Amino acid sequence: MEKRKLYVAIAGNIGVGKTTLTRMLSEKFGWKAYYEKVIDNPYLSDFYGDMKRWSFHLQVFFLSHRFKSQKEITNWPDSCIQDRSIYEDVEIFAYTLHEQGNMNNRDYENYQELFATMVEYLRKPDLIVYLKADINHLLSHIKKRGREYEQTIEPVYLKQLNDAYDLWIERAKKNNFHIVTFDMKQRDFENNEKDFKIIYDSIRDLENQTWLNGV
C-alpha cells in the first residue's frame, strides 16, 4: 500500500516542547522539518520588553516567515513536519494580544485580512498534534531552556494563550481539521519512549492510509 505524503503541524504554547518533538519526529520518519524563526528573530526581545509597542511588528514578522515556509510545504513533494502552524499566529497570538489591548483594532483587522489572503493559497495540515500543558509545566520549560528575553513572561499571559488554544482547537475540529491532543501533564515524549511512540504511531497510521480511504 502506498504511503501518504503528509504535512503534520505541531501546535502548542510557548515552552511546551514543539521544537523538540518536531526534531524527534523528523529524525524518526526522515521527513523535512520546518522550524519557527526564534533564535535570530529581530523583534522578540523588544516585544517582551514592550508588547504594546512591538506586537504588530512581531506578528507580521512571524506571519511573513511562516508564509514562506508554508509555500514551500505546499510545493514540497514528500512528507514534512512543522514547528507551529500559520493558523496559530492569528488564532492564538494576534487574538490574545488584541484581547489584552496590546494590538489596536486597526492593526488587528489589517493583520486578519492579510492572513485570510495568505491562507487561501496554502496547503492545510493533514494532522495537527496539539501539545497541551499547564502553566507550571510551561514556566519550568521556559526557565530550563534559559532564553533571557523569555524569563519575564508572565503566567497570566501563558494562561490567556492556553485559553485561546482551547477555543481554537474546538473551532478547528468543527472546521474538519484532524487534531490529536497530547496532554503533557500525563505524558513525557522526550524522556519516555512509550509516550513518544503514541504520537509516532498516530502519525504512522495516518501515513499508511491510502488517499482513496481518506483520513
PASEBA-1860 file (N, C-alpha, C; in nm, 3 decimals):
! residues 215
1> MEKRKLYV> 0.084/-0.120/0.000/0.000/0.000/0.000/0.088/0.125/0.000 ~ 0.058/0.219/-0.085/0.137/0.341/-0.096/0.111/0.432/0.024 ~ 0.221/0.484/0.081/0.208/0.574/0.195/0.170/0.713/0.150 ~ 0.094/0.781/0.236/0.054/0.917/0.205/0.172/1.013/0.225 ~ 0.170/1.120/0.148/0.265/1.228/0.169/0.197/1.328/0.262 ~ 0.244/1.334/0.387/0.174/1.407/0.491/0.242/1.540/0.524 ~ 0.158/1.633/0.566/0.203/1.758/0.626/0.147/1.759/0.768 ~ 0.236/1.748/0.865/0.199/1.744/1.007/0.248/1.871/1.075
9> AIAGNIGV> 0.161/1.936/1.152/0.198/2.056/1.227/0.193/2.025/1.376 ~ 0.293/2.074/1.449/0.298/2.060/1.594/0.254/2.192/1.655 ~ 0.144/2.190/1.729/0.087/2.312/1.786/0.101/2.311/1.938 ~ 0.107/2.432/1.997/0.111/2.440/2.142/0.174/2.568/2.191 ~ 0.159/2.593/2.318/0.200/2.716/2.381/0.353/2.729/2.389 ~ 0.399/2.844/2.431/0.541/2.872/2.448/0.601/2.777/2.552 ~ 0.709/2.709/2.516/0.778/2.622/2.610/0.720/2.484/2.628 ~ 0.624/2.446/2.544/0.557/2.317/2.563/0.638/2.200/2.506
17> GKTTLTRM> 0.732/2.229/2.415/0.815/2.121/2.359/0.796/2.096/2.211 ~ 0.740/2.192/2.140/0.711/2.175/1.996/0.837/2.149/1.915 ~ 0.941/2.229/1.939/1.064/2.216/1.861/1.129/2.080/1.886 ~ 1.131/2.037/2.011/1.189/1.906/2.045/1.113/1.794/1.975 ~ 0.980/1.800/1.981/0.901/1.694/1.917/0.917/1.699/1.765 ~ 0.921/1.817/1.708/0.943/1.830/1.563/1.074/1.763/1.524 ~ 1.179/1.791/1.600/1.310/1.731/1.570/1.305/1.579/1.583 ~ 1.245/1.530/1.691/1.240/1.385/1.715/1.162/1.312/1.606
25> LSEKFGWK> 1.048/1.369/1.568/0.967/1.305/1.463/1.034/1.314/1.327 ~ 1.098/1.427/1.300/1.169/1.443/1.173/1.279/1.338/1.159 ~ 1.352/1.317/1.268/1.460/1.217/1.265/1.405/1.076/1.254 ~ 1.293/1.049/1.323/1.235/0.915/1.322/1.177/0.879/1.186 ~ 1.105/0.973/1.124/1.042/0.947/0.996/1.134/0.975/0.877 ~ 1.236/1.058/0.899/1.321/1.101/0.787/1.255/1.209/0.704 ~ 1.170/1.289/0.768/1.097/1.394/0.699/1.167/1.529/0.711 ~ 1.137/1.618/0.619/1.188/1.754/0.626/1.117/1.828/0.739
33> AYYEKVID> 1.193/1.903/0.818/1.137/1.978/0.930/1.143/2.128/0.903 ~ 1.038/2.198/0.942/1.033/2.344/0.933/1.019/2.399/1.075 ~ 1.115/2.484/1.113/1.118/2.534/1.249/1.079/2.681/1.256 ~ 1.024/2.718/1.372/0.987/2.857/1.396/1.113/2.943/1.406 ~ 1.106/3.064/1.351/1.222/3.153/1.350/1.229/3.227/1.484 ~ 1.311/3.176/1.575/1.318/3.231/1.710/1.456/3.289/1.741 ~ 1.561/3.210/1.716/1.695/3.247/1.760/1.740/3.381/1.701 ~ 1.718/3.401/1.570/1.762/3.525/1.506/1.645/3.617/1.474
41> NPYLSDFY> 1.541/3.610/1.557/1.424/3.696/1.538/1.458/3.837/1.590 ~ 1.447/3.940/1.505/1.490/4.074/1.546/1.392/4.147/1.637 ~ 1.275/4.088/1.663/1.172/4.159/1.740/1.142/4.099/1.877 ~ 1.177/3.973/1.900/1.132/3.904/2.020/1.175/3.973/2.149 ~ 1.300/4.009/2.159/1.350/4.071/2.280/1.276/4.203/2.307 ~ 1.261/4.286/2.203/1.189/4.412/2.218/1.043/4.387/2.255 ~ 0.984/4.286/2.195/0.843/4.255/2.220/0.817/4.226/2.367 ~ 0.900/4.140/2.427/0.878/4.105/2.567/0.908/4.221/2.661
49> GDMKRWSF> 0.983/4.320/2.612/1.006/4.440/2.690/0.892/4.539/2.681 ~ 0.822/4.540/2.565/0.711/4.635/2.544/0.616/4.575/2.441 ~ 0.522/4.492/2.487/0.432/4.421/2.396/0.348/4.515/2.312 ~ 0.298/4.620/2.373/0.210/4.711/2.300/0.283/4.779/2.185 ~ 0.408/4.814/2.208/0.487/4.883/2.104/0.522/4.790/1.988 ~ 0.550/4.663/2.018/0.609/4.576/1.916/0.520/4.459/1.872 ~ 0.399/4.448/1.923/0.316/4.331/1.892/0.288/4.317/1.743 ~ 0.249/4.425/1.678/0.215/4.416/1.536/0.338/4.382/1.453
57> HLQVFFLS> 0.451/4.445/1.485/0.576/4.418/1.412/0.614/4.271/1.424 ~ 0.607/4.219/1.548/0.645/4.080/1.569/0.553/3.985/1.495 ~ 0.423/4.009/1.503/0.328/3.918/1.439/0.341/3.921/1.287 ~ 0.367/4.035/1.230/0.388/4.044/1.085/0.516/3.971/1.046 ~ 0.619/3.984/1.128/0.744/3.911/1.101/0.720/3.761/1.101 ~ 0.652/3.711/1.206/0.623/3.568/1.213/0.537/3.524/1.096 ~ 0.436/3.602/1.062/0.346/3.566/0.953/0.420/3.559/0.821 ~ 0.509/3.655/0.798/0.589/3.656/0.675/0.678/3.533/0.667
65> HRFKSQKE> 0.748/3.504/0.776/0.837/3.387/0.777/0.758/3.258/0.761 ~ 0.646/3.249/0.832/0.565/3.127/0.827/0.505/3.108/0.687 ~ 0.467/3.218/0.624/0.411/3.208/0.489/0.513/3.152/0.390 ~ 0.638/3.195/0.404/0.744/3.142/0.318/0.759/2.991/0.339 ~ 0.756/2.949/0.466/0.765/2.806/0.495/0.644/2.732/0.441 ~ 0.526/2.792/0.459/0.403/2.727/0.413/0.401/2.711/0.262 ~ 0.451/2.811/0.190/0.458/2.799/0.044/0.547/2.682/0.004 ~ 0.658/2.669/0.073/0.748/2.557/0.043/0.682/2.424/0.079
73> ITNWPDSC> 0.612/2.422/0.192/0.541/2.300/0.232/0.436/2.261/0.128 ~ 0.363/2.360/0.078/0.260/2.335/-0.023/0.320/2.270/-0.148 ~ 0.441/2.311/-0.183/0.505/2.260/-0.304/0.597/2.140/-0.277 ~ 0.621/2.109/-0.150/0.713/2.001/-0.116/0.654/1.866/-0.157 ~ 0.729/1.784/-0.232/0.673/1.660/-0.287/0.665/1.545/-0.187 ~ 0.731/1.558/-0.073/0.733/1.450/0.024/0.671/1.496/0.157 ~ 0.669/1.407/0.254/0.613/1.439/0.384/0.702/1.539/0.459 ~ 0.639/1.619/0.544/0.715/1.717/0.622/0.643/1.745/0.753
81> IQDRSIYE> 0.715/1.809/0.844/0.660/1.839/0.976/0.701/1.981/1.014 ~ 0.609/2.053/1.079/0.630/2.195/1.106/0.614/2.227/1.254 ~ 0.707/2.306/1.305/0.703/2.357/1.442/0.615/2.482/1.444 ~ 0.490/2.465/1.486/0.384/2.566/1.493/0.332/2.603/1.353 ~ 0.201/2.603/1.339/0.135/2.633/1.211/0.105/2.781/1.198 ~ 0.078/2.822/1.077/0.045/2.961/1.050/-0.088/3.000/1.115 ~ -0.175/2.903/1.138/-0.306/2.930/1.198/-0.292/2.984/1.341 ~ -0.190/2.937/1.411/-0.169/2.981/1.549/-0.131/3.128/1.558
89> DVEIFAYT> -0.066/3.179/1.454/-0.027/3.320/1.454/-0.148/3.410/1.471 ~ -0.253/3.381/1.397/-0.371/3.467/1.402/-0.470/3.423/1.510 ~ -0.489/3.292/1.525/-0.591/3.241/1.614/-0.551/3.246/1.761 ~ -0.422/3.246/1.789/-0.374/3.243/1.927/-0.306/3.375/1.964 ~ -0.198/3.407/1.895/-0.113/3.516/1.941/-0.168/3.653/1.906 ~ -0.204/3.676/1.781/-0.263/3.805/1.746/-0.395/3.825/1.821 ~ -0.473/3.719/1.830/-0.601/3.726/1.902/-0.580/3.767/2.048 ~ -0.486/3.701/2.115/-0.462/3.731/2.256/-0.407/3.871/2.276
97> LHEQGNMN> -0.316/3.913/2.190/-0.261/4.048/2.201/-0.370/4.153/2.181 ~ -0.461/4.127/2.091/-0.573/4.219/2.069/-0.665/4.220/2.191 ~ -0.695/4.104/2.246/-0.780/4.095/2.364/-0.719/4.169/2.483 ~ -0.587/4.166/2.493/-0.517/4.234/2.601/-0.513/4.386/2.583 ~ -0.539/4.430/2.462/-0.522/4.571/2.431/-0.382/4.605/2.385 ~ -0.302/4.503/2.357/-0.165/4.525/2.310/-0.154/4.530/2.158 ~ -0.265/4.510/2.089/-0.272/4.533/1.945/-0.403/4.605/1.919 ~ -0.396/4.724/1.857/-0.518/4.802/1.839/-0.607/4.744/1.729
105> NRDYENYQ> -0.729/4.792/1.722/-0.827/4.738/1.628/-0.781/4.749/1.484 ~ -0.723/4.863/1.447/-0.680/4.884/1.309/-0.573/4.783/1.269 ~ -0.472/4.765/1.354/-0.366/4.670/1.323/-0.419/4.526/1.320 ~ -0.507/4.494/1.413/-0.561/4.359/1.421/-0.644/4.325/1.298 ~ -0.727/4.417/1.255/-0.810/4.395/1.136/-0.722/4.383/1.011 ~ -0.622/4.466/1.003/-0.528/4.459/0.890/-0.457/4.324/0.889 ~ -0.416/4.280/1.006/-0.346/4.151/1.020/-0.438/4.035/0.979 ~ -0.561/4.038/1.023/-0.656/3.933/0.989/-0.681/3.925/0.838
113> ELFATMVE> -0.693/4.041/0.774/-0.714/4.045/0.629/-0.594/3.989/0.555 ~ -0.475/4.023/0.602/-0.353/3.971/0.541/-0.347/3.819/0.554 ~ -0.377/3.769/0.672/-0.377/3.625/0.696/-0.479/3.555/0.606 ~ -0.600/3.610/0.597/-0.705/3.548/0.517/-0.664/3.538/0.370 ~ -0.595/3.639/0.320/-0.548/3.636/0.182/-0.441/3.529/0.164 ~ -0.349/3.521/0.259/-0.238/3.425/0.250/-0.287/3.281/0.254 ~ -0.376/3.251/0.348/-0.411/3.112/0.375/-0.487/3.049/0.260 ~ -0.547/3.128/0.174/-0.618/3.074/0.057/-0.525/2.997/-0.035
121> YLRKPDLI> -0.396/3.031/-0.032/-0.300/2.972/-0.125/-0.221/2.857/-0.062 ~ -0.253/2.820/0.060/-0.169/2.727/0.133/-0.235/2.592/0.154 ~ -0.150/2.493/0.172/-0.196/2.358/0.200/-0.235/2.345/0.347 ~ -0.347/2.285/0.370/-0.396/2.261/0.506/-0.323/2.140/0.566 ~ -0.289/2.143/0.695/-0.222/2.027/0.755/-0.310/1.902/0.749 ~ -0.247/1.789/0.722/-0.320/1.662/0.728/-0.345/1.621/0.873 ~ -0.258/1.669/0.962/-0.273/1.638/1.104/-0.209/1.749/1.187 ~ -0.278/1.790/1.292/-0.220/1.882/1.391/-0.206/1.805/1.522
129> VYLKADIN> -0.083/1.798/1.573/-0.059/1.739/1.705/-0.053/1.855/1.804 ~ -0.152/1.863/1.891/-0.162/1.972/1.988/-0.104/1.927/2.121 ~ 0.006/1.991/2.162/0.068/1.963/2.291/0.006/2.057/2.394 ~ -0.064/1.999/2.489/-0.138/2.076/2.589/-0.065/2.064/2.723 ~ -0.042/2.179/2.790/0.029/2.176/2.917/-0.021/2.286/3.009 ~ -0.008/2.262/3.140/-0.049/2.364/3.236/0.062/2.469/3.252 ~ 0.032/2.575/3.325/0.123/2.689/3.335/0.254/2.651/3.403 ~ 0.248/2.571/3.508/0.371/2.532/3.579/0.466/2.456/3.488
137> HLLSHIKK> 0.410/2.369/3.405/0.492/2.294/3.310/0.560/2.390/3.211 ~ 0.484/2.485/3.159/0.539/2.580/3.063/0.648/2.666/3.125 ~ 0.622/2.718/3.245/0.720/2.803/3.312/0.848/2.726/3.343 ~ 0.834/2.600/3.380/0.951/2.517/3.410/1.037/2.498/3.285 ~ 0.974/2.472/3.172/1.049/2.453/3.048/1.111/2.584/3.000 ~ 1.039/2.693/3.015/1.092/2.823/2.974/1.216/2.858/3.055 ~ 1.209/2.832/3.185/1.325/2.858/3.272/1.441/2.767/3.236 ~ 1.411/2.641/3.208/1.514/2.542/3.179/1.591/2.575/3.051
145> RGREYEQT> 1.521/2.623/2.948/1.592/2.649/2.822/1.666/2.783/2.824 ~ 1.632/2.869/2.918/1.718/2.982/2.950/1.728/3.096/2.851 ~ 1.627/3.114/2.766/1.631/3.231/2.678/1.602/3.355/2.762 ~ 1.696/3.447/2.763/1.687/3.561/2.856/1.558/3.640/2.840 ~ 1.520/3.669/2.715/1.404/3.753/2.692/1.273/3.685/2.733 ~ 1.273/3.551/2.748/1.152/3.479/2.788/1.132/3.475/2.939 ~ 1.234/3.510/3.015/1.226/3.495/3.160/1.128/3.594/3.224 ~ 1.088/3.696/3.149/0.994/3.794/3.202/0.848/3.762/3.164
153> IEPVYLKQ> 0.827/3.650/3.094/0.691/3.614/3.054/0.605/3.590/3.178 ~ 0.491/3.656/3.184/0.402/3.646/3.299/0.312/3.522/3.287 ~ 0.287/3.453/3.399/0.197/3.337/3.398/0.059/3.371/3.340 ~ 0.011/3.493/3.366/-0.122/3.530/3.316/-0.125/3.532/3.163 ~ -0.013/3.569/3.100/-0.004/3.569/2.953/-0.012/3.426/2.901 ~ 0.060/3.335/2.965/0.056/3.194/2.924/-0.084/3.136/2.943 ~ -0.150/3.178/3.051/-0.288/3.131/3.075/-0.382/3.181/2.965 ~ -0.367/3.306/2.925/-0.450/3.359/2.817/-0.424/3.285/2.686
161> LNDAYDLW> -0.300/3.253/2.660/-0.267/3.176/2.540/-0.328/3.036/2.546 ~ -0.319/2.972/2.661/-0.380/2.839/2.678/-0.530/2.844/2.653 ~ -0.595/2.947/2.706/-0.740/2.961/2.684/-0.771/2.979/2.536 ~ -0.687/3.058/2.467/-0.706/3.080/2.324/-0.687/2.950/2.246 ~ -0.590/2.869/2.288/-0.570/2.738/2.224/-0.692/2.649/2.239 ~ -0.748/2.645/2.360/-0.866/2.560/2.383/-0.982/2.600/2.292 ~ -1.004/2.730/2.278/-1.111/2.779/2.191/-1.083/2.746/2.045 ~ -0.958/2.765/2.003/-0.922/2.741/1.864/-0.933/2.592/1.828
169> IERAKKNN> -0.887/2.506/1.917/-0.891/2.362/1.889/-1.035/2.317/1.865 ~ -1.129/2.367/1.943/-1.269/2.331/1.924/-1.321/2.383/1.790 ~ -1.286/2.506/1.755/-1.328/2.561/1.625/-1.265/2.484/1.510 ~ -1.138/2.451/1.524/-1.067/2.381/1.417/-1.127/2.243/1.392 ~ -1.165/2.174/1.498/-1.227/2.043/1.481/-1.358/2.054/1.405 ~ -1.434/2.158/1.436/-1.561/2.179/1.366/-1.539/2.213/1.218 ~ -1.420/2.268/1.188/-1.385/2.302/1.050/-1.306/2.191/0.982 ~ -1.319/2.070/1.038/-1.264/1.949/0.976/-1.112/1.942/0.976
177> FHIVTFDM> -1.046/2.005/1.073/-0.905/1.981/1.093/-0.890/1.851/1.172 ~ -0.793/1.770/1.133/-0.766/1.646/1.205/-0.666/1.678/1.316 ~ -0.708/1.665/1.443/-0.626/1.707/1.556/-0.614/1.593/1.658 ~ -0.490/1.571/1.702/-0.463/1.479/1.812/-0.407/1.561/1.926 ~ -0.473/1.555/2.044/-0.427/1.629/2.162/-0.343/1.537/2.250 ~ -0.226/1.587/2.290/-0.132/1.511/2.374/-0.113/1.590/2.502 ~ -0.167/1.538/2.614/-0.163/1.609/2.742/-0.028/1.588/2.810 ~ 0.050/1.696/2.820/0.184/1.686/2.876/0.182/1.662/3.027
185> KQRDFENN> 0.068/1.680/3.090/0.056/1.652/3.233/0.065/1.502/3.259 ~ 0.020/1.424/3.162/0.016/1.280/3.178/0.130/1.209/3.105 ~ 0.193/1.278/3.011/0.292/1.212/2.924/0.421/1.291/2.917 ~ 0.530/1.222/2.877/0.660/1.286/2.859/0.729/1.221/2.740 ~ 0.700/1.273/2.620/0.751/1.210/2.498/0.902/1.218/2.488 ~ 0.963/1.321/2.552/1.107/1.340/2.539/1.187/1.235/2.616 ~ 1.134/1.193/2.731/1.209/1.102/2.818/1.146/0.964/2.832 ~ 1.029/0.945/2.774/0.959/0.818/2.784/0.930/0.766/2.644
193> EKDFKIIY> 0.997/0.659/2.608/0.984/0.605/2.472/0.841/0.563/2.439 ~ 0.770/0.509/2.539/0.631/0.467/2.515/0.542/0.587/2.483 ~ 0.565/0.698/2.550/0.486/0.817/2.522/0.515/0.872/2.383 ~ 0.642/0.873/2.346/0.677/0.918/2.210/0.613/0.827/2.106 ~ 0.609/0.698/2.134/0.553/0.601/2.040/0.404/0.626/2.015 ~ 0.333/0.677/2.117/0.191/0.706/2.100/0.172/0.809/1.988 ~ 0.254/0.915/1.992/0.246/1.018/1.888/0.294/0.963/1.755 ~ 0.406/0.895/1.758/0.461/0.838/1.634/0.361/0.746/1.567
201> DSIRDLEN> 0.298/0.658/1.643/0.204/0.561/1.586/0.081/0.630/1.527 ~ 0.035/0.739/1.590/-0.082/0.809/1.538/-0.052/0.869/1.401 ~ 0.072/0.913/1.381/0.112/0.969/1.252/0.139/0.858/1.152 ~ 0.204/0.752/1.196/0.235/0.640/1.107/0.107/0.576/1.054 ~ 0.006/0.562/1.141/-0.121/0.503/1.098/-0.186/0.589/0.990 ~ -0.178/0.720/1.007/-0.235/0.810/0.908/-0.156/0.803/0.777 ~ -0.026/0.793/0.789/0.061/0.784/0.671/0.030/0.660/0.589 ~ -0.007/0.552/0.656/-0.031/0.425/0.587/-0.169/0.416/0.523
209> QTWLNGV> -0.256/0.512/0.549/-0.385/0.514/0.483/-0.369/0.561/0.339 ~ -0.448/0.503/0.251/-0.442/0.544/0.111/-0.520/0.673/0.092 ~ -0.489/0.744/-0.016/-0.561/0.866/-0.047/-0.710/0.841/-0.073 ~ -0.740/0.720/-0.124/-0.879/0.687/-0.153/-0.960/0.672/-0.025 ~ -0.895/0.618/0.078/-0.966/0.598/0.204/-0.981/0.728/0.282 ~ -0.895/0.822/0.257/-0.902/0.950/0.326/-0.856/0.938/0.470 ~ -0.886/1.041/0.549/-0.839/1.046/0.689/-0.945/0.988/0.780
END
